[in-house]
Amino acid sequence: MARLSKLKKLVVVGDIIKSARKKQNKRADEVAKACDVSQECVFLWERRTYIIDKNLPKIAKALGISLRRLKIANANGKRLHARGVPRRVTKWKQRHDDRAIA
């Protein structure tokens, strides 16, 4: 159990992508255009604990961050997912689940 709590504190790839994009004052559509994907795809990456490895080089280049850093964070996310740690719940889903219960 103690090992699992340590894993929850690990930085995951979605957090790095979102913080890098915000620091550079880039919009999601700008990053999407640089990576040749849709804007929705960028938002999905930001909410994920891990993403497909083939997208990492494009993301690193578009945001000017280290590919190594993204790969390490992606590996952390895969480890969390393999251990059964649930994905992060979005605020929208949380709001709607609360309404369903009430």
C-alpha positions in Angstrom: 0.0 0.0 0.0 2.8 2.4 0.8 4.3 1.8 -2.6 1.1 2.7 -4.3 0.9 6.0 -2.4 4.4 6.9 -3.7 3.3 6.2 -7.2 0.3 8.6 -7.0 2.7 11.5 -6.4 4.6 10.9 -9.6 4.4 13.5 -12.3 2.4 12.2 -15.3 2.7 13.3 -18.9 -0.6 15.2 -19.1 0.5 17.5 -16.3 3.8 18.3 -18.1 2.0 19.1 -21.4 -0.6 21.3 -19.8 1.9 23.3 -17.7 4.3 23.7 -20.7 1.5 25.0 -22.9 0.3 27.4 -20.2 3.8 28.8 -19.5 4.3 29.5 -23.2 0.8 31.1 -23.4 0.0 28.8 -26.3 -3.6 27.8 -27.2 -4.5 24.2 -27.7 -5.2 24.8 -31.4 -1.7 26.1 -31.9 -0.1 23.0 -30.3 -2.6 20.9 -32.3 -1.5 22.5 -35.6 2.2 22.0 -34.7 1.6 18.3 -33.9 -0.8 17.8 -36.9 -3.7 16.6 -34.7 -7.0 18.0 -33.6 -7.5 20.5 -30.7 -9.6 17.8 -28.9 -6.6 15.5 -29.0 -4.4 18.0 -27.2 -7.1 18.4 -24.5 -7.2 14.6 -24.1 -3.4 14.4 -23.8 -3.6 17.0 -21.0 -6.1 14.8 -19.0 -4.3 11.5 -19.5 -1.8 9.8 -17.3 0.0 8.3 -20.3 -0.3 8.6 -24.1 0.9 6.7 -27.2 4.7 6.9 -27.5 4.7 7.8 -31.2 3.2 11.2 -30.3 5.8 12.2 -27.8 8.5 13.6 -30.3 5.9 15.8 -31.9 4.7 17.1 -28.6 8.2 17.8 -27.3 9.1 19.7 -30.5 5.9 21.8 -30.4 6.3 22.7 -26.8 10.1 22.9 -26.7 10.5 20.5 -23.8 12.7 17.5 -23.4 11.7 14.3 -25.0 13.4 12.4 -22.2 11.3 14.2 -19.6 8.1 13.3 -21.5 9.1 9.6 -21.8 9.8 9.4 -18.1 6.5 10.9 -17.2 4.8 8.7 -19.7 6.4 5.6 -18.1 5.2 6.8 -14.7 1.7 7.0 -16.0 1.8 3.5 -17.5 3.0 2.2 -14.1 0.0 3.9 -12.4 -2.4 2.5 -14.9 -1.0 -1.0 -14.6 -1.5 -0.9 -10.8 -5.1 0.0 -11.2 -5.0 3.6 -10.1 -8.1 5.2 -11.6 -7.8 7.9 -14.2 -8.3 11.4 -13.1 -11.9 12.5 -12.9 -12.7 15.6 -14.9 -14.6 18.4 -13.2 -17.5 18.0 -15.7 -17.9 14.3 -14.9 -17.7 15.0 -11.2 -20.4 17.7 -11.4 -22.7 15.5 -13.4 -22.1 12.4 -11.2 -23.0 14.6 -8.1 -26.3 15.6 -9.8 -27.2 12.0 -10.6 -26.7 11.0 -6.9 -28.7 14.0 -5.5 
